[in-house]
């Protein structure tokens, strides 16, 4: 039915089509999108959704299959593995979607890479290679430099890791920027493996290689933004650490000082993601003076309880920024659902022996992470709700799939790459419709 046609319908259809094509060893597909589709969905958007689904479904992760694996494993997804024949008017939309798909594939492959390989050093090395390939700028703040900058959160979480923590910076700076244009800041949590530290996870942290999915999504989004040659200044920060148990590891009751001077008493070493994000947000907002900030993190189990694997939790008290993110979510099918963030939640994070605790009681559990982070977004944040437009996306429920759900296989989804790429590429066109404000309205 044309009245029921939407992007996700075509995305799922594209995924099933790609699966059938690979199974039948088809090398070329001719796709005809009739003009009548325009009544329900613009043809270029329909083509993008179809190609998007094909790219998502084609992903496999076989890099570590060995002698006991299949003789001829299914090839990893690349844009060259299947030739598509489309009407010339739709090729640009399809090519752009494939460029985004390459970023999604990067995010998923990095997320799936095991922790004995994908430690902070490996992720940093990958980002340097990606920068050389795409023209991105890349700098890496080492543990020694982080100590000079006072990044107590990043250093504490990574103190027991097999490789020192790092703060990775990727920058997309197009030619001929408008005078005075401020960058958009993206921040992604990258805990390459999370045991929970001394607040040990049940089962030792099985599946916790995926605690880096927020950071990998930001890396994938930056790849897509660079390949699309988006005319927008974007900076991405990826705080990268391994949360392990060791004689040097941080403990419950430790008090940490962050690079913006805020002090935090550790009440749970398994609430580590917010600690590395806090230093990245404080450093990034001070250093780059961005016009807006969006962070992604697999932050809380509470958001999974609240929203399942259907939508990410969206915390954003700046209405124009929130509406831009929701518009991007509508196009990409990467759903978000708004949750509140009020001053009462900030008060919940106040500590006795330090400014804050990193984990309070179980009340408003998914909101606590956002409330904690709000103390690190801009210069005014330690004393009041941030005035800088900022959105926090808790992607804990949507970053992986435990069961096949076309166009996704079991494993990492790359959630956030398409959402961020869509948001950034349409940033200027939405400026008139949703102008970024300079204040946040939250009083409860």
N, C-alpha and C positions, 0 to 999 in steps of 0.2 A: 504494500500500500504506500502510495507516494506521501500521504499525509503523516505516515509513521516513520518516514525515512529521516534518518539523522546521521551525523558523522560516525557514531559508534556502530551503527548498523553496517555501514560500509567498511569500517575498520575491522569488524569481526569477519565480514565477507572476504576482505582482502587477506586476512590471516588464514582462513580456510582454503582460499584459492592458492596461496603460496604453499601450504602444506600438501595439497593435492598435486601441485606442479612438481615439487621436489620428489614426492613419492613416485610419480610417473616419469621422473627424469626428463621433464620438459625443460627445454632451454630458452624458448621464446614464447611470450604471450602477447597477443593482440587484445587490447581492452577497448571496448566501445562504450562510451558514456553518452547516451542519447541526450539531446537538448532538453527533453521533457523533464530531466532531473532538476533543471534550473527552477522549476516551480516549487520544489521542496528544499533544494540545496543548490547553491551556485556550483557550476560545473568544476571550477578550479578547486573549490573546497572539497567536492566529492572525490576528485582525482587524488588530492592530497591525503584524504582519509583512507582511501583504498590502498594507496602505496604505503602509507603509514602502517596499516595492518599487516601488509605483506612483509615489511621490514621487521616488525615486531615478532611475527611468527617464524621468520626464517632463522632467528638467532639460536645457535647451539653453542655449548661450551665443551669442547672435546680436547682442549690443550693437554690434559693430563691423563688421557686414555693411554694405556700401555699394552703390553704383550698379550694380555688376556681380553683385550677389547675387540670390537668388530674389526674385520680386515679393512673395510673401507668405511670409516665413520662418515656420517652425513657432514658435508662441508659447513664451515662456519658461515654465518650470514655476511655477505658483502654485497655492495650495489651491483657488482659485475656477475653475480652467480645466476642471475635470471634477467634476460633482456625483455624489456617492455616496449610495446608499440602503442603509442598514444597519439591522439590528434595533436598537431603542432601547437594549438592554442592552450593545451594543458601541460605541455612539457615543462614549462618553467615551474609550475606548482609542484609537479612530480619531482623535478630535480632538487628543488629546495627541501622537499620532504625527505628525500634520500640523504641530503646533507645532514639534516637533523637526525635521521636514522643512524648515521655513522656515529654521531655523538651518543645516542642511546646505546648502541652496541659497545662503545668504549666503556660507558658507565657500567653496563651489565657484566662485561668481561672482567673489569677490575674488581667489581663487587664479588664475583664468583671465585676469583683467584684466592687460593688458600693462604692462611696467615703465615705459614712458614716461608712463603714467597713474597706476599704483599705486605711487607712491613713499611714503616714510614720512609725508610731509605729508598725502597723500590718505587713507592708512589711518587716521591719527589723526582726520581730519575725518569719515570714515565712522563711526568709533566714537563720536564726539560726537553725530552724528545718531541713531545706534542707541540711545544712552543716553536721548536725549530721547523717542524713540518707545516705549521699553520700561520706563522707570523705573530703569534702571541708573545707578549713579554712574560718572562718567568724569573722570579727571584725566590730564594728559599732562606727563611730565617732559621738558623741552626739553634740547637739547644744552648750553645754558648751565647749567641746573640740574644736569644729569648731571656736568658738570665740577666743580661745587661738591661733589657727593656722591662724587667720586672714581671714577667709572665708566670706568676706563681701557679696558676691553674694548669696551664699546658705542661709545665715542668713536673708538677706533682703527679699528674695522671700518667705521664710517660716515664717516670723515674724507674719503674721496675721492668720496663720493656726490653726486648731483645735488641732494639735499635733505638737511639735517642729520638725524642719527639721533634717535629718540625712544623713550621707554619709556612705553607706554600702559597705564593701569590702568582696568579695569572692575570694578565692585563690585555684587554682588547682596546686599542687606541687607534681609531681610524684616522686617515688623513683629513685635513681641513675641517677640524672640529669647530663648531661655533664658539666664539669668544665667551669665556666664562662658563661653558657647559660643565656641570659637575658630573662625576661618574655615578653609575648605579653600582652598589656594592652587593655582591652575592657571597654568602658564607655557608660552608657545608661541613658538618661534623664528620670526621674520618677516624674512628677508632678501629684500627685494623684487626684487633681481636679484643674481646671484652670478657675477662673471667669474672668480672664484678669486683676484682681486687679482694681485700680481706672480707668484704661483704659478699662472699662467694656465691655465684649463681648456682642453683640446683643443676646437677648434671655437668658442672664445669664449664658451661657456656656453649653448649652445642649450637651451631648455627650463628655464633656471634662474629664470624667473619663478615656478616652482613651489617655489622654496626658501623661500617664505613660508607653505607649507601648514600647518605646525604652529601658527603664530600665527593663521592664518585659522580653523583648526578650533577654537581656544580662543575666538575671537570668536563663531563660530557657536554653540558650546556655551553661552556666556553669554546669547546671544539666546534659545536654547531654554529655559534655566533661568529666565530672566525671564518668558517667555511662559507657562511652566508654573506660575509662582508657587511654586517650590520653597521649602519652609520650612527653608532651610539657608543659612548665611552663606558666600558664595563670593567670593573675590577672584581676578582674572585679571590677569597681567602679560604684555604683548606687547612684547619688545624689537625694535625695527624699525629696520633700517639697509639701506643699499645698498653692496655690496662692489665697488668699482670701482678702476680704475687711474688715478692722478692724481699730480701732484707733491706733494699733501698726503696721499696714501694711506699706510697703514702698510706696513712692510717686514718681510721675514725678518731676524732678528737684533734687531729692536726688543724692548725689555723694557717690559712694561705693568704697571701697578699697579691692582688692582681695588678695589672699594669695601669689601671686607672685609680689605684689607691684603695679600692674596696677590699675589706677583709672578710673571709669566709671560714666558718668552722665546719669541718667535714663531719657529717652525721651518717653518711652512707657512701662508701667508696664505689658503689654501683651507680651512683648518680654522677658519673664522671663526664658525660657528654657536655653537660651545661658548663662544666669547669673549663674545658678547652674552648668551647664556643665563646665564653665570656671574655677571655683574653683576645680572641680574634675580633670580636665585635668592638671592644674598647679600643684596640689598636687601629682597626680599620676605619672606624668613624672619626677618630682623631687625625689619622694620617692622611686620609683621602677626602675628608669633608664631603661625603656623598650626598646626592639629592634624595636618595631613598635606599633602604637596606632590606634585603630578603634573605633569611637564613633557612636552611633545610637540615633536619636531623631526625634520625631514628631515636627519639628522645625518651618516650615513656610507654610503658605497658598500659597505662591508663587510657591513652588515646585509642588503643586497640580495643579495649573493653567498651569504650564509648561509641566508636565508629566502625569497628571491624576492619575488613580489608577493602572497604568501598570508597572511602574518602580520607584525605589527610586532614588533620586538625589545623585550622587557620586562625591564628591570633593576630589581629590587625585592627587597631583602633583609629587608623587613618582611613576614612571612607573612600577617598579617591584611589588610594593604592589598593585597598581591598577590592574595589569594583574592577580595577584593571586585572587583578589576579583572577577574579571570578570570570571575567570575560575570556581570559586565556584558558582557563579550565574548561569553559564551555566548548571552545574550539578543539582542544586536544583530547578531551575525554578524561583528563587526569583530575578527578573530582576533588573539591575542597569543601569543608563545612566550617562555618565560623563558630568559634567558641569564645567566651568572654575573657577579658583581662582587665581587672579593675584594681584600684588602690588597695582594696581589702585583701587581694591576693598578694600584693607586694608586702603588706604588713605581715602576712602569714610566714614570709621568709625571713623576717627579722630575727637576729640571734641575741644571745645573752653575753657571750664572751667575745664575739666578733660582730661585725655589721650584719652578717647574714649567716644562715645555715644553708647547706646545699640540698637538704631534703627535710621537709617538715612531716606532719602527720599525714594520714591517707586522704584527708579531705581535699577535694578539688585536685586530685593527683595529676591529671594531665595538664592542668593550668599552672601547677607549681613551676614546671620547667620554664614556661614562658615568663612567669612572674620573676623568676630568678634572673633570666637573661635581660629583663627590662632595666636592670641596674647598670648595664654595661653599654647601652646604645646611645652614645653621644655624651657630651660634657655635663649636661644637666641630669643625666639618668641616675647617678647615685643619690640624688636628693628628691627627684620627682619623676613622674611618668615621662618617658622620652618625648621630646617635641619633634624629633626627626622622624619622618615617615618610615615605618618599620613593620615588617611582617615576619612572623615566625611560623614555619610549616613543620608540624610534627608528622613525619611520614612513616612512623613505626609500623603501621598496619598495612601500608600499600607498597612498601619497598620490595617485598618478596611475595611469591605465591607458593602455598603448600600443596596445591592441586592444580592441574591444568585447567585454564579458563581462557579459551581462545580470545584474542591472539597471543596470550601468554602461555608459555610452558612453565613447569615447576622451576622455581629459582628466582633470581633477581629480575625486577621489572624495568629498572631504569627510570622509575617514577621521578618526575621533576625536570628531566632534560627537556622534554617537549613543552612543558608548561613554561619554564624559564625562557626558552628560545622564542616561543610565541609572544610572551610578555615583552621581551626586549626588542624584538623586531618590529612590534607595533607601538613601541613606546611613544614615538613622536606623533603618530596619527591619533593617539588617544589623549594627547596633551590638552586639546581643547575640550574634549568630552569629560575627561576626569583629570582636572589639573591637580598636581601634587600640592598638598597644603603644607603648612609649616607648623601645625599644632595638632596634638592628639586630644580627643575629647573622651575622657574617662574620669569619672568622679566617684563611682561607687566604692 
